[in-house]
Amino acid sequence: MRYKAERAPMVIDQGKFVVHAAMPGLNIPGHPDHGYGPLALIAESFTASDTWITMHEHVQDEIIS
């Protein structure tokens, strides 16, 4: 069965950088964990065209673009 959720309820708004964070396990009724298998969090990030993000390390994260 496929579950479809509304847009991520958690929003981090830093002006020119906005993140919508979704925890896929919360979409499944009665699921005991916020993650779904190895997928714990989906962060949909948006930046204004004139925004720069400095190089930084992601520890224990898989980044998919």
C-alpha positions in Angstrom: 0.0 0.0 0.0 1.2 3.5 -0.8 0.8 6.4 1.7 0.9 10.0 0.5 1.4 12.8 3.0 0.9 16.5 2.7 3.9 18.7 2.3 6.4 18.4 5.2 5.0 20.1 8.3 8.5 20.9 9.7 9.9 24.1 8.1 13.2 25.8 8.8 13.1 29.3 7.4 16.3 31.2 7.4 15.3 33.9 4.9 17.1 32.9 1.7 17.5 29.3 2.7 14.3 27.3 3.5 14.1 23.6 4.4 11.0 21.4 4.4 11.8 18.3 6.5 9.7 15.2 6.3 10.0 12.0 8.4 8.5 9.2 6.2 7.6 6.8 9.0 5.1 9.3 10.3 3.0 8.9 7.2 2.2 5.3 8.0 -0.6 4.8 10.5 0.6 3.0 13.6 4.3 2.9 12.5 6.4 3.1 15.7 9.4 5.0 14.2 9.7 8.4 12.4 12.0 6.7 9.8 11.1 4.1 7.2 13.9 1.5 7.0 17.2 3.3 6.5 15.4 6.5 5.3 15.1 8.6 8.4 14.6 12.1 7.1 13.9 13.8 3.8 15.1 17.4 3.7 13.8 19.4 0.7 16.0 22.5 0.5 15.5 25.8 -1.4 17.9 28.7 -1.8 17.6 32.0 -3.4 19.7 32.3 -6.6 22.2 34.7 -5.0 22.8 32.5 -1.9 26.1 30.8 -1.2 26.5 27.9 1.3 30.0 27.4 2.5 31.6 23.9 2.3 30.6 21.8 5.3 30.8 18.2 6.3 27.8 15.9 6.6 28.7 13.2 9.1 26.7 9.9 8.9 24.5 11.3 6.2 23.8 10.2 2.6 23.1 13.2 0.4 21.1 12.6 -2.7 20.6 15.5 -5.2 
